[in-house]
Structure formats: C-alpha cells, structure tokens
C-alpha cells in the first residue's frame, strides 16, 4: 500500500485507540487531490528525480536503525538541508519527529522511514487552501491584475505566456504588459507569446519607464474589458536595492490606475537552483508584497525539495509549478497531488 493512501486513512483499522484517532484526524484534515489523471501522471514524472534522490538519502540514513537518537536527528537534519528543503522547514520536521518519538516507539528502519515521510507530508498538507484555485474559478476583480516578478533566467516570461494560455483555455480574455523595458529581449520574448496566444500586448520602446507601461496595461485592460492583465517586470538592475525600489514603484502606480491592483504579485523561482531560489524568495518577500510563488523547471531536477520548504519558509503559497516545456506544462499547484507524487508510489506498510 502506498504512503499517500495510508496518510489519507485508507490503511485499515488502527491497532490502538491512538492510532485510530490519528487516522481519523488525518482523514478529516488531508485534502483530496484535484488534479486530473493526466496532470497527476505529469507530476509523477516531474518529481521522479527528486523522489529518488530524497528518499534514497533517507533510506540510507535509517538503514539498520531501530531507534531515534541524537545521531539520527543530526543526520536527518543534514539530509533535509542538503535536499534544499530550507532551514526553517528542516527544524520544523525535526521538531515533529521528536514529538512523535516521545509518544510512539519504532522498532524497525521501515517504520522509522514511514514516520519521517508522514511528518514531512503532514507539514505540507497543513494550512493553505483545501482546494487549489483553478483557471476557470470566479475572479474577484475585473480586470484581475497579476504582477510577475523574479530574477532574469528563471522562466518568468515563459510562465507569463503559459498563464495567458491557460486563462484563455478557461474562457478568459487576457492582456499582457511588457514592463521589463531594460531588456529588449524581454519585450521580444513577450511579443512572441502574445502572437502565440493571441493576447494583446501593451509595450513601449526599449528603456521606457516601466511604471508607465504597467499603468497603461491596467488602463488598457479596463478599457478593453479584459478579464486578466499580466504584467512582466525587470529581473535585474545595476543594484539590488534599485530593482526592489523599481518594483515597488511599478506596483504603486498600478494601484493609482485601479484601486487594489495588482491583485496578485507572483514570484517566479527556478526550482533547479535549490538554495539560490530560497535566497531569492527571501529577498523578494522582504521587499515586495509577494502573494504567491511559481516554481519552474521542476522536471529534470533532483532539487524539488524546495517545494516542500519554500512556502513554509516564507508563509507564501506555491500557486503554480512548471512540469515541462510545453505550453500546457504549467500546473496549478495541488498540495495533495504533489504529496501523492512524492510519496504515493512508495510502500510503507509495516
């Protein structure tokens, strides 16, 4: 039986009242995956390297162990940190394991491994919306303005193009704004996506004021009755402080054109960069009011542990994950589906 089934309470009646109580609580709290079979299969494939790398380390760590002592906890901490889970989340997992040890006894390496898996999964499944948002969900504002931020090279423009595609597939009209005016290539890339999706593009010449482009984008979206406006922003200036100041200005100017805009500030991170992505998340969340995260390039990397920790680390939900290069390969992040992909194929039966 797979671990995910056990987590959702499908493993049968517990041997003790405590076990039954924990099973009932897990069944009540754990959300069901909303992903389609095709999405789940794609997610399973995208997490394969992370799954093998992560659980390979844990399996080697617990081999031959029949108790949890200081050495095991130290080694578990090392495994989590080197798997790009993040310091805060690592400490949270350690605390949860210690709490379990205080009330339960584990007599085999297999049971110890299952306990670690359960606590990591439990941490991922707690908090946040029980059901993932969908592209066809009711929008709270029209136009719904999304400001996309992130350093150069993380797949920001591609993510914007895929967002436009998915919203259009859900019957939404989309307008794009090229407010990364410092790179001519950024404008050209967004032009390609605009042509590919048929979405109108608001742009100005290379070197124009980014805030002016953002302002014009919101105004155009209002005038044209667009459902969604997605605004690209710069990923690098000469100084880090300068970039953050520029982004704050862009955000402020959009709010002058439309109260409450932008309604979403989406930070794009490259999952394959591991700890670099954690550091980028720290910088952006400290300087910009980030409301959600998009993790790209999850497929093909063994560093997908960042998905476990980045949301917990900064209190910002993961909203989208990139699981391939195709236009369809941007998924709304489904916590339960991700846990199923990460743990579902592993037998943890006692």
Residue pairs with C-beta under 8 A, 6 or more apart in sequence:
1 10
1 11
1 347
1 348
1 349
2 343
2 344
2 345
2 346
2 347
2 348
3 114
3 117
3 118
3 121
3 343
3 344
3 346
3 347
3 348
4 121
4 339
4 340
4 343
4 344
5 11
5 344
6 114
6 118
6 348
6 349
7 26
7 30
7 118
7 121
7 122
7 125
7 339
7 343
8 26
8 27
8 30
8 32
9 23
9 24
9 26
9 27
9 30
11 23
11 349
13 20
14 20
14 21
14 22
14 23
18 103
26 122
29 125
29 126
30 125
30 336
31 125
31 130
31 131
31 335
31 336
32 336
33 40
33 334
33 336
33 337
33 340
34 131
34 132
34 134
34 334
34 336
34 337
35 43
35 331
35 334
35 337
39 331
39 334
39 337
40 337
40 340
40 341
42 323
42 324
42 329
42 331
43 321
43 323
43 331
43 337
43 338
43 341
44 341
44 344
44 345
45 299
45 323
46 298
46 299
46 300
46 304
46 321
46 323
46 324
46 341
47 298
47 304
47 338
47 341
47 342
49 300
49 301
49 302
49 304
50 298
50 301
50 302
50 303
50 304
50 305
50 342
51 341
51 342
51 345
52 302
53 83
53 302
54 79
54 83
54 302
54 304
54 305
54 342
55 117
55 346
57 79
57 82
57 83
58 76
58 79
58 113
58 116
58 117
59 113
61 72
61 75
61 76
61 79
62 72
62 109
62 112
62 113
62 116
63 109
64 109
65 72
65 109
65 112
66 106
66 107
66 108
66 109
66 112
67 106
68 97
68 98
68 101
68 106
68 112
72 112
73 94
73 97
73 98
76 93
76 94
76 97
76 116
77 90
77 91
77 94
80 89
80 90
80 93
80 94
80 305
81 87
81 90
83 303
83 305
84 274
84 275
84 277
84 278
84 303
84 304
84 305
84 306
84 309
85 93
85 305
85 306
85 308
85 309
86 278
86 306
86 308
86 309
86 310
86 312
86 313
87 313
88 309
88 312
88 313
89 123
89 308
89 309
89 312
89 313
90 309
92 123
92 312
93 116
93 119
93 120
93 123
96 119
96 122
96 123
97 115
97 116
97 119
100 115
100 119
104 115
106 112
106 115
108 350
110 348
110 350
111 350
113 348
114 348
114 350
117 343
117 346
117 348
120 308
121 339
121 342
121 343
123 308
123 312
124 308
124 312
124 335
124 338
124 339
125 335
125 336
125 339
128 311
128 317
128 335
129 317
132 332
132 333
132 334
132 335
133 319
133 332
134 170
134 332
135 166
135 167
135 169
135 170
135 172
135 332
136 170
136 171
136 172
139 172
139 227
139 228
140 263
141 260
141 261
141 263
142 225
142 227
143 175
143 218
143 221
143 222
143 226
143 227
143 228
143 229
143 258
144 227
144 228
144 229
144 263
144 264
145 218
145 221
145 228
145 229
145 231
145 254
145 258
145 261
145 262
145 263
145 264
146 163
146 228
146 229
146 230
146 231
146 262
146 263
146 264
146 265
146 266
147 214
147 231
147 233
147 250
147 251
147 254
147 262
147 264
147 265
147 266
148 156
148 159
148 160
148 163
148 230
148 231
148 232
148 233
148 266
148 268
148 294
149 156
149 233
149 235
149 247
149 265
149 266
149 267
149 268
149 284
149 288
149 290
150 156
150 235
150 267
150 268
150 269
150 280
150 284
151 235
151 236
151 280
152 183
152 235
152 236
153 235
153 270
154 235
154 268
154 269
154 270
154 273
154 280
154 296
155 268
155 270
155 296
155 297
155 322
156 232
156 235
156 268
157 180
157 186
157 189
157 190
157 193
157 232
158 189
158 193
158 296
158 322
159 266
159 268
159 294
159 296
159 320
159 322
159 330
160 176
160 190
160 193
160 230
160 232
161 190
161 192
161 193
161 196
161 197
161 327
162 322
162 327
162 328
162 329
162 330
163 174
163 230
163 320
163 330
164 174
164 176
164 193
164 194
164 197
164 199
164 228
164 230
165 196
165 197
165 327
165 328
166 330
167 174
167 227
167 228
168 174
168 197
168 198
168 199
172 227
172 228
173 224
173 225
173 226
173 227
173 228
174 197
174 199
174 226
174 227
174 228
174 229
174 230
175 199
175 200
175 201
175 202
175 217
175 220
175 221
175 224
175 226
175 228
175 229
175 230
176 190
176 193
176 194
176 199
176 200
176 201
176 202
176 217
176 229
176 230
176 231
176 232
177 201
177 202
177 203
177 213
177 214
177 216
177 217
177 218
177 229
177 230
177 231
177 232
178 186
178 187
178 190
178 191
178 201
178 202
178 203
178 204
178 213
178 232
179 210
179 211
179 213
179 214
179 217
179 231
179 232
179 233
179 234
179 250
180 186
180 187
180 190
180 210
180 232
180 233
180 234
180 235
181 187
181 204
181 205
181 206
181 207
181 208
181 209
181 210
181 213
181 234
182 206
182 207
182 210
182 234
182 236
182 237
183 234
184 206
186 232
186 234
187 203
187 206
190 201
190 203
190 232
191 201
191 203
193 199
194 200
194 201
196 327
200 220
200 224
200 226
202 213
202 216
202 217
202 220
203 213
204 212
204 213
204 216
210 233
210 234
210 246
210 249
210 250
211 246
211 249
211 250
211 252
211 253
212 253
213 231
214 231
214 233
214 250
214 253
214 254
215 253
215 254
215 256
215 257
217 229
217 231
217 254
218 229
218 231
218 254
218 257
218 258
218 261
219 257
220 226
220 229
221 228
221 229
222 257
222 258
231 250
231 254
231 262
233 246
233 247
233 250
234 243
234 246
234 247
235 243
236 243
237 243
237 246
240 283
244 283
244 284
244 287
244 288
247 287
247 288
248 287
248 288
251 262
251 265
251 288
251 289
254 261
254 262
255 261
255 262
264 291
264 292
265 288
265 289
265 290
265 291
265 292
266 290
266 291
266 292
266 293
266 294
266 319
266 320
267 280
267 281
267 284
267 285
267 288
267 290
267 292
267 293
267 294
267 316
268 293
268 294
268 296
269 277
269 280
269 281
269 293
269 294
269 295
269 296
269 306
269 310
270 276
270 277
270 295
270 296
270 297
271 277
271 295
271 296
271 297
271 298
271 301
271 303
271 304
271 306
271 307
271 321
271 322
272 297
272 298
272 300
272 301
272 303
273 280
273 303
274 303
274 305
274 306
277 295
277 306
277 310
278 306
278 309
278 310
278 313
281 290
281 293
281 310
281 313
281 314
281 316
282 313
282 314
284 290
285 314
285 316
290 314
290 316
291 316
292 316
292 317
292 318
292 319
292 320
293 310
293 311
293 316
293 317
293 318
293 319
293 320
294 318
294 319
294 320
294 321
294 322
294 330
295 306
295 307
295 310
295 318
295 320
295 321
295 322
295 333
296 321
296 322
297 322
298 304
298 307
298 321
298 322
298 323
299 322
299 323
299 324
299 329
307 318
307 321
307 338
308 342
310 316
310 318
311 317
311 318
317 333
318 333
319 332
319 333
320 330
320 331
320 332
320 333
321 330
321 331
321 333
321 338
322 329
322 330
322 331
323 329
323 330
323 331
